Amino acid sequence: MEAYLLDFGNLLLRWLHVIAAIAWVGESIYFVMLDNGLRPPKSEECKKKGVFGEMWAVHGGGFYHNQKYATSPEQLPEDLHWSFWKSYTTWLSGFGLFTLLYLTKPSFYLVNRASPWEWAANMTGWQANIAALAFLLLGWIVYNELCKRISPNMERDGVLSIAVAVMMVVVAYLSTHIFSGRAAFLLTGAVMATAMSANVFFWIIPGQRRMVKALKAGETPNPIDGKRGKQRSVHNTYFTLPVVLLMLSNHYSFTFSHELSWVIMTLFIFAGALIRQYFVLMHAGHIRPGYPIAGVALILVAIWVGAPKPVAAPAAVAPAATQSETTAAGEEATAAPAAQGGAVTTAQVLNVMEARCVQCHAANPTQPGFAAAPLGVMLDTEEHLLLQAETVKQVVANKYMPLGNITGMTDEERALVAAWNGK
């Protein structure tokens, strides 16, 4: 019952998170389009009122006339719309999901037992939790300091963009070496998402409040607040596509289980930013097809880097363990002996699955905390196994599965699965 309630909580939190993210990202993309689509006002009356730009649009059977004031409209209405709760709700619901799924089972989901760094591979659960939270916090601190030190007055934003790009390469590399594959992709996306929401909380909204306060007091707002808010908003729009992709990646093991997963992640981040740049410029009336072409090229490189390598069947296959390690429940699970030579059979691989994988990946999992097979992947019958053959070979060979090697899969068993032809 507990596992069922946790899964239901996961569903509801994920629903809220997706809805809030759609609302936030959609509004952000709309305002970037609006800002870049503004044209100088033609009416002398509008110019006298301080209108900086305007845009006419038609949508849903009606006509809209949007106007932007530089800093000082004649008066402000009492029902001024603020855009921040969508951002906060997205981050809070996302952190709630991260807590529910990862921080409650850190040894299972966070610790990277295959890390080349011994200290990372041997982290305990609570150490992994602290490392993950510190990773998010330090990501925001480093990004914020880069903004403050490199371009405090928004006069060196080009240099700042390069510095942030380098930072994301470092984040991708560190995350995949410290944390398990799926958690690494999620945490890298969370670093960017945290920066986005923190930009709103610490800079954009406070600056806007100071501007509104000055206007209501009959004073001239400090233009630096508007410039800084625009800077951070621009950063947020370039983070958007990479963050969405990284949050979706946990459904596709070929991204996060590859030995060069940090390279694949970096390529996707840059591809997303380049594609977003095309639309940003397009809204301003500039068509630059080179950006999406470059973005697609990076995606193709990622596909090439992540392509599985063919595994030749050895002349003699090492036998699988005749008996599994003692399970969490204290019961012994027996794996059928493997053949001493020749091609690996599906029956042999199924024996390995029964000993090491079906505790979670079955119609009725026996592993505590699982009410259903993760991602719906079941490996308890030959039919189910064949449906997931390529994925099983990849994640087992890369040592991503079993998570945390909780069932004690041996290197010999991994070699047997890797040599299997999947038929």
N, C-alpha and C positions, 0 to 999 in steps of 0.2 A: 504493500500500500504506500509506503514511504517513497519508493522509487517512482510509483505512478504519480504521486502528488508533485514530486520534483520535476518530472517530465511535463506535467500540466503547467506548472509554474514557468518552466522554460518556454513553453509554447506561448503563454500569455505575455511574458516579458519580451519575447522575440517579436511578437505581433506589434506591441507598443513601440518597440525600438524601430521596426521597419516603417511604421506609420509616421513616427516623429521624424525619422531620417528623410523620408520622401518629402514631408512638408518643409523641412529645413533646407535640404538640397534644392528642392524645386524653387523655393523663395529666393535662395541665394543666386541660382542661375538666372531667375527672372530679373532680379535687380541688376545683375551684371549686364544682361542684355539691354535693360532699360537705360542704364547709365551710359553704355557705349552707343546706344541708338539715338541719343538726344541730339537735336539739331538746334542751332541758335533761334530764338523766338523771332517771328516776323512782325508781330504787333509791337508798336511803339509803347503801348500801354503796359505790356508784359515786361518790356525792357526797363521801363521806369520803376516797376515793382520789384526789380532785382531778379527776374527769372533768368537763370543761366542757360537752360535748355528745355526743349519740349519734344514730345513725341505723340503723334496721333496713332491710334490702333483700333482695329475692329475685332471683336471676339464675342461669341455667344449671342449674336444678333444685335449687339449694341456697339456704340462708338465711345472710345475712351480718349481723354486728353490729359496726358501726364506732363507735369511741369516740375523742374528742379530749380530750387533757389541756391545760389552760391553759398551764402551763410546767413543772410539776414532778410527773411520774409517780413512783410509789414506786421503781421500778427500770427500767432500760433493758436490753433483751436485747442479746446480742452481735451478732446478725444483723439489726441495724437497717437498714431499707431506705433508700437515698439516691436521690434523683431528680436526676441531673445529666448522665449520659452521653448520654442522648437529646438533650438540649439541645446539648451540645458536638459530638456527631456530626452533628447537623443543620447547625450553623453551619460546621463544618470541611468537610463534603461540599459545602455550598452555595458556600463560598469556592473550593473546588477546581473546581467547575463554572464559576464566574465567571472563574477564571484560565484554564481550558482554552478557554472560548468567547470571552471578551472581551479579557482582558489579553494573549493571544497574537496578537490581530488588532485592536489598538486603533484604527488608522486606518479600519478597515472597520466596526467595531461601536460604538465609543465616540464618535468625533469627530462633532460636529454641524455639518456644512458649511453648514446653513441657519440657524445661530444668528444672532440679531440682534446678538450681541456679537462683534466682530471677533476678539478674542483667543481666544474659544472656537472659532470657526469655523476658525481657522488653527493650532490646536494640532497638534503632531506626535504620533506614536504614543506615545512615552515620556512626553510631557507629559500626554497624556490618561490614561495609566496612573497617574501620580502624582496627577492631579486626582481620579480615581475612588477611589483608596485614601485620599486626604486627606478626601474627602467622607464616607466611612464612618467614619473616625476622628473627624472633627470632629462628625459627627452624634451619636456616643456621648458625646463630651465635653460638648457643649451640653446634651443631655438630662440627663446625670448632674449637671451643675452646676445646672440648673433644680431638680432634685429636692433637692439638698443645700441650696440657698439659699432656695427658696420654702417648702419644707415639711420641714425637717430632723428635726423630731420628730413628723411625720405629723399636724400639727394644722391644716394649710391645704391638704389634698389637693384640695379643690374648685378653689382658685385654681391649683394646680399642673396640674390637668387642662386648664384653659383655656390655660395657658402652653404645654403640650405640644401641644395642638391647633393653636395659632398657629405653633409651631415646624414642624409637619408641613406646614402651608400653605406656609411659606417653603421648606422642603425640596423640595416638589413643584414650586414655581415655579423654583427654582434648577436643579434636576436637568434639567428639560425645556428650559431655556435654555442649559445648558452641554453636555449630552450628547445623543446621538441618541435618538430616541423610545423605542425598545425598551429601551435601556440606562438611560434616565432612569427608567422605571417599575421596572425591576429594582433599580436603585440606591436608589430611595426605599423599596422593600420591604426591601432589604438594610440600610438604616439602621435600620428598625424591628426587623428580625430580629437585627441586631447588638446593639441595646439590650436585647432580650429575653435573648439568651444571656449578654451581659455582666452583666445583672442577676443571673443565676444564679451566674456565676463570681465576681463581685466583692462581691456583697452577700448573696444568699440563702444559698448554701452556707457561706461563712465565718461568717455569723451563726449558722447552725444548728450548725456545729462548735463555736463558743464556748459555745452553750447545752448541748450534749452534754458538753463538757469540764467545765463548771461542775457539772452534775448528777452526773457520775461522781466529782467531787471533794467531793460533799456540800454544794455551794454553791448559792445561788439564782441562776438565770440572769438576765441583764440583760434586762428586758422590751422594751427598745428594739430588740434584735435581732429579736425576734418581730414587732414592729410594722413595722419596716423591711422585713423579708422579706415580710410580707403586702402592704405598699404596692407593692413591685416586682412581686410575683406578680399583683396586680390590674392593674397596667399591662400586663403580659404578656398577660393574657387579653383586654384590649381591642385589643391590637395584632394578635391572631391572625387574625381574619377579613380585615382589610385586607391583611395580609402575604400570605395565601394567594391573594387575588384578584390582587395585583400580580405575584406570581410566575407566575400563569396568563396574565396579560395579553399576554405576548410572542407568544401564538398568535393574537392578534386585533388586527390593525393599525388598526382604526377607533378604538381607544382611544389608542394612542400616536402616531399620525401626524397627528392633528388639530391645528390651530393653537392651540386652547385645551386641549391635552392636560393641562396642569397643573390646570385647572378640573375636568375629568373625573376626574382622579386624586384630587383633594381630595374631590369628592363621593362617590366610592367609599369612601375612607378613613372619612369621617364616617358613611356608610351602614352600613358594616361594624361600626363601634363602637356605633352605636345599636341595631342588631339584636342584637349581643352583649349589650348592656345589658338587653334584654328577657329573655334566658335567665338572666342572672345574678340578676335580681330574681325571676324565676319560681321558681328553685330555693329562694329564701328565702320563697316563699309569696305573693309579690306579683305580680299580673297587671297589667301596664301596656301595653296594646295600642298606646298612642301612640308608643312607641319603634319597633316594627317598621313602623308606618304611616309615621312620619317617615323611616325608612331607605329604604323603598320609594319614597317621594316623591322623595328625593334621587337614587335610581337612575333614576327617570323623568326628572328634570331632566338627568341625565347623558346619557340617551338622546337627549333633545331637543337638548342642546348639541352632541353628537357627530354628529347626523344630517347626511349629506352634502348639500351644496347642489347644486341642479340646475345643469348647465352648458349654456347655450344654444349650439348650433352656430353659429359665425361664418359670415358671408356668403362669406368666402374663407378657406380654411385655409392657414396658412403651411406651406411645404413642409418635410418632414423633411430632415435632412442627407443629401446624396447619398453621402457617404462617412463612415464612423465614424472616430473617433480611432484612432490606432495602438493595438492591443491589447497586453496585458502580454506576450504571446508574440511581438510584433513583426509580426503579420500584419495586413493590411488587411481590414476587413469592410465590405461595401457594402450600403447601404439603398436600396431602390427609391424613386424619386422619388414624392412625394405629388402629388395632384391640386392644381391651382391654385385650385379652388373647389368648392362643393358639399359634400355630406355626406362625412364621413370614413368610409372603408371599413375592414373588418376586415383586408384585405390590407395596407393602408398601416400599420396599427398592428402587424401581424405583422412587417413590415419593420423597424420600430423595435425590436421585441422581439429580433429576430435580431441587430441591430447592438449593442444595449445590455444585454440581459437574459439571453439564453440561455447566456452564459458560466457562469452559476451555475444558472439555472432550466431545466435540461434533464435528460434521462434519463442522460446522461453528461457532467457539467460539465467544462469546460476550465479554469475558474478554479482555480488551485492552492489546496489546502486543503479542497476539497469533493469528497466521495466520492459524494454524491447531492444532488439538488435540495433546497435549504433548505425545511423544513416540507412536503416532497413537492410543492411548487408547480412545475409545469413549464409553460413558455411557448413550447415549440419547435414546436408545431403549432397550427393554427387551432382544433382541438377543445379542446386544453388551454387555449388563450388564452380562449376563450369561457366555459369553466368558471370562470375567475378574473376575469372582466371587471370587475365592480364594485370588487374589491379592487385590481386593477391601476390602474384610473382614479384611485382614491383615493390610493394610496401614490406614484404618479408625480406627480400634481398637487400633493401636499404635499411633494414633494421628499425623501421618506423613502427612496425607491428610485430608482436603484440605491444601495446602501449606500455612503456616502462619495462618491457619484457617480464611482465608480472607472472607469466606462466612458465618462464624458464626455457624458451625455445633455444635449441643448441645451434651452433654453426653448421653442423652436419645436416640438420633438418632444413636450415635455410638453403644450403647448397642443393639439397634434394628438390625443394620447391622451385628454385631458380632453374634447375635443369629440366623441369617438367615442360612438356610442349603445350600444356593447357587444353588437351583434347581427351 
